[in-house]
């Protein structure tokens, strides 16, 4: 009598969770941007049917809300045991690092109408740091806005550069200098040759310089804001 062959049970799929859905969506956006993120592509990456995603997220907007909350969770909160300026410098650097890891996010950071717990915790901590540093509530609002405008704006410009910010400027600069009559653009030529092409220069260093200027200005204005 023939016997049934042994059947190896199929490996059990990890249970689908909201966190898994959001982190997979984050990875897809990092690869191709949010425009390429669809429920079908997300389901394919997870190895499930698209309809099963709706047990965890309502729609793509809810996914974007969750992705932004994950990103805010990656940003270091201002340490409470440091002076406000030092704490907010660390937070600014951490924010820029997170935005470089997730270049699709800049236009979405403050656009969500359903902020998650990490987003709310982050905003509350920044305001608390400023208030502890002697800023009025209005001054804290001004400072928060100025800081984020600088961080987002610099990072957007950095991500748009036609070379790697930490290196690679030499080839581009040489190409520009070859095509550009130096006697017609003497100031631009001077900046390229004596600054951008100076040994050890990286565009990323401009972030620290600008951040110091912003923090200096906030420190001067702090006492004047009612």
BELPELIN-V72159 format. One record per residue. RES is the residue in one small letter. PSI is psi as a letter, one per 30 degrees, with the letter a starting at -180 (none if undefined). OMEGA is omega in radians with two decimals (* if undefined). Layout:
res=(RES & RES)
psi=(PSI & PSI)
omega=(OMEGA & OMEGA)
This chain:
res=(x & x & x & x & x & x & x & x & x & x & x & x & x & x & x & x & x & x & x & x & x & x & x & x & x & x & x & x & x & x & x & x & x & x & x & x & x & x & x & x & x & x & x & x & x & x & x & x & x & x & x & x & x & x & x & x & x & x & x & x & x & x & x & x & x & x & x & x & x & x & x & x & x & x & x & x & x & x & x & x & x & x & x & x & x & x & x & x & x & x & x & x & x & x & x & x & x & x & x & x & x & x & x & x & x & x & x & x & x & x & x & x & x & x & x & x & x & x & x & x & x & x & x & x & x & x & x & x & x & x & x & x & x & x & x & x & x & x & x & x & x & x & x & x & x & x & x & x & x & x & x & x & x & x & x & x & x & x & x & x & x & x & x & x & x & x & x & x & x & x & x & x & x & x & x & x & x & x & x & x & x & x & x & x & x & x & x & x & x & x & x & x & x & x & x & x & x & x & x & x & x & x & x & x & x & x & x & x & x & x & x & x & x & x & x & x & x & x & x & x & x & x & x & x & x & x)
psi=(k & k & l & k & k & k & k & k & k & k & k & k & k & k & k & k & l & e & e & e & e & e & e & e & e & e & e & e & e & e & e & g & l & f & f & f & j & l & e & e & e & e & e & e & e & f & h & l & k & e & f & f & f & f & f & e & k & e & a & e & e & e & e & e & e & e & e & e & e & e & e & e & f & f & k & k & k & k & k & f & g & l & l & e & e & e & e & f & e & e & e & e & e & e & e & e & e & e & e & e & e & i & f & f & f & e & f & f & e & g & f & k & f & i & k & a & e & e & e & e & e & e & e & e & e & e & e & e & e & e & e & f & g & g & k & l & e & e & e & e & e & e & e & e & e & e & e & e & e & e & e & e & e & e & e & e & e & e & f & f & k & g & l & k & e & f & l & g & f & e & e & e & e & e & e & e & e & e & f & k & j & e & f & f & i & e & e & e & e & e & e & e & e & f & d & e & g & k & k & f & k & k & e & f & f & f & e & e & e & e & e & e & e & e & e & e & e & e & e & e & f & e & f & f & k & none)
omega=(-3.10 & 3.11 & 3.12 & 3.09 & 3.09 & 3.11 & 3.08 & -3.12 & 3.12 & 3.12 & -3.11 & 3.09 & 3.09 & -3.14 & 3.12 & 3.12 & 3.10 & -3.13 & 3.11 & 3.12 & -3.07 & -3.13 & 3.06 & 3.07 & 3.10 & -3.14 & 3.11 & 3.12 & 3.10 & -3.11 & -2.96 & -3.13 & -3.09 & 3.11 & -3.14 & -3.10 & 3.07 & 3.12 & -3.13 & 3.13 & 3.12 & 3.12 & 3.11 & -3.13 & -3.13 & -3.13 & -3.13 & 3.02 & -3.08 & -3.09 & -3.10 & 3.12 & -3.05 & 3.00 & -3.04 & 3.13 & -3.08 & -3.04 & -3.11 & 3.12 & 3.11 & 3.08 & 3.11 & 3.07 & -3.10 & 3.12 & 3.12 & 3.11 & 3.06 & -3.13 & 3.10 & 3.10 & 3.11 & -3.06 & 3.14 & 3.05 & 3.12 & 3.14 & -3.07 & -3.10 & -3.14 & 3.02 & -3.02 & -3.08 & 3.12 & -3.12 & -3.10 & 3.00 & 3.12 & 3.12 & 3.12 & 3.12 & 3.14 & 3.12 & 3.12 & 3.13 & -3.14 & -3.13 & 3.08 & 3.08 & -3.08 & -2.97 & 3.13 & -2.86 & -2.97 & -3.11 & -3.09 & -2.98 & -3.09 & -3.08 & -3.01 & -3.14 & 3.10 & -3.09 & -3.14 & -3.06 & 3.13 & 3.10 & -3.13 & 3.12 & 3.14 & -3.11 & -3.13 & -3.13 & 3.12 & 3.11 & 3.13 & 3.11 & 3.13 & 3.13 & 3.11 & 3.14 & 3.06 & 3.11 & 2.96 & 3.13 & 3.07 & 3.10 & 3.09 & 3.10 & 3.12 & -3.08 & 3.13 & -3.12 & -3.13 & -3.12 & -3.09 & 3.08 & 3.12 & -3.09 & -3.11 & -3.10 & 3.13 & -3.08 & 3.08 & 3.10 & -3.14 & -3.13 & -3.11 & -3.09 & 3.14 & 3.07 & 3.10 & -3.06 & -3.10 & -3.11 & 3.00 & -3.11 & -3.03 & -3.11 & 3.14 & -3.13 & 3.12 & 3.13 & 3.12 & -3.13 & 3.13 & -3.07 & -2.98 & 3.07 & -3.06 & -3.11 & 3.10 & -3.10 & -3.01 & -3.09 & 3.09 & 3.11 & 3.13 & -3.12 & -3.13 & -3.00 & -3.04 & 3.13 & -3.06 & -3.12 & 3.10 & -3.13 & 3.08 & -3.11 & 2.96 & -3.14 & -3.12 & 3.13 & 3.11 & 3.14 & -3.13 & 3.13 & 3.14 & 3.14 & 3.08 & 3.11 & 3.12 & -3.13 & 3.06 & 3.14 & 3.12 & 3.13 & 3.12 & -3.06 & -2.97 & -3.07 & -3.05 & -3.10 & -3.13 & *)
